[in-house]
């Protein structure tokens, strides 16, 4: 492999590593949502926007679960 090929391979590998989900972050987000923490505070502590937090972990939020439970 040439030097340029190795550089491109390493760059691709770093991009793939950056996309891996972080299990600790996922657990923390889930716990924050289940605890009913304010979305703005939870998103800030996780380093994401409120929209990202709602889209990814919104189904864990306690208010959503309460609404679902009382719908029947």
C-alpha positions as CSV (number, residue, x, y, z in Angstrom):
1,X,0.0,0.0,0.0
2,X,1.3,3.4,-0.9
3,X,1.6,6.2,1.7
4,X,-1.3,8.1,0.1
5,X,-3.4,4.9,0.3
6,X,-2.5,4.4,3.9
7,X,-3.4,8.0,4.8
8,X,-6.8,7.6,3.1
9,X,-7.4,4.3,4.9
10,X,-6.5,5.8,8.2
11,X,-8.9,8.8,7.5
12,X,-11.7,6.4,6.7
13,X,-11.0,4.4,9.8
14,X,-11.2,7.5,12.0
15,X,-14.5,8.5,10.4
16,X,-15.9,5.1,11.2
17,X,-14.7,5.2,14.8
18,X,-16.3,8.6,15.3
19,X,-19.7,7.2,14.3
20,X,-19.8,4.5,16.9
21,X,-22.4,5.0,19.6
22,X,-21.2,5.6,23.1
23,X,-22.9,3.1,25.5
24,X,-22.3,5.4,28.5
25,X,-23.9,8.3,26.8
26,X,-26.9,6.2,25.7
27,X,-27.4,5.0,29.3
28,X,-27.1,8.5,30.7
29,X,-29.6,9.9,28.2
30,X,-32.0,7.1,29.0
31,X,-31.7,7.7,32.7
32,X,-32.1,11.4,32.4
33,X,-35.3,11.0,30.3
34,X,-36.8,8.4,32.6
35,X,-36.1,10.7,35.6
36,X,-38.1,13.5,33.9
37,X,-35.1,15.9,33.8
38,X,-35.8,19.1,31.8
39,X,-35.0,18.5,28.1
40,X,-32.8,21.6,27.8
41,X,-30.7,20.6,30.8
42,X,-30.4,16.9,29.7
43,X,-29.4,17.9,26.2
44,X,-26.8,20.3,27.5
45,X,-25.2,17.8,29.7
46,X,-25.1,15.3,26.9
47,X,-23.6,17.7,24.3
48,X,-26.5,17.5,21.9
49,X,-29.5,19.7,20.9
50,X,-32.9,19.3,22.3
51,X,-34.2,18.2,18.9
52,X,-31.5,15.4,18.7
53,X,-32.3,14.3,22.3
54,X,-36.1,14.1,21.6
55,X,-35.6,12.3,18.3
56,X,-33.3,9.7,19.7
57,X,-34.3,9.2,23.3
58,X,-37.8,10.9,23.5
59,X,-39.6,7.6,23.8
60,X,-37.9,7.1,27.2
61,X,-39.3,10.4,28.7
62,X,-41.5,9.9,31.7
63,X,-44.1,12.4,30.4
64,X,-44.6,10.5,27.2
65,X,-45.0,7.3,29.2
66,X,-47.6,8.9,31.5
67,X,-49.6,10.1,28.5
68,X,-49.5,6.6,27.0
69,X,-50.6,5.0,30.3
70,X,-53.6,7.2,30.8
71,X,-54.8,7.1,27.2
72,X,-56.7,3.9,27.9
